């Protein structure tokens, strides 16, 4: 198995948040999100 390498440059990532509830009253929603991934680890 190969080790996964961390990205070396900042990345703009996109995703989706989902939520569902059944009680006391049914409710469901989803919405898009985005975030910036910054590399924090550096190999010396």
N, C-alpha and C positions, 0 to 999 in steps of 0.2 A: 504494500500500500504506500502510495506517495504522500508526502506531507503537502498540505494545501498552503500555497503562498499568499501572503497578504498583498493587497493592491499597493502600488507605490505612488499612485496619484489620487487626488480627491475624486470621488464619484458622486454624481447626482442620481439618486435612486427613487423609484416610484413604486407605490404599492396601494393596497386597499385595506381599510379597517372594516370589519363586519361585526355586528352584534345582534343577538336574538334573545328575547325574553318571552316566556310563556305565561307567567303569573306575576302579579295579580291580573294584569291585562296584557294580551299579546302585543308585542312591539318588536319591530325589526328594522334595522337600517344599515347602510354601508356608505362609505365615502372614500374618496381618493386622498392619498397622502404623498408627500415627497420629503426627502431628507438628504442631507449632505453627509457622505461617509468620508471621514478624514483618517488617513493612515497615522497611527500613533506609535507603532513599533518600528524600530529601525535596527537592522542587523549591523553589529559593530565589526 
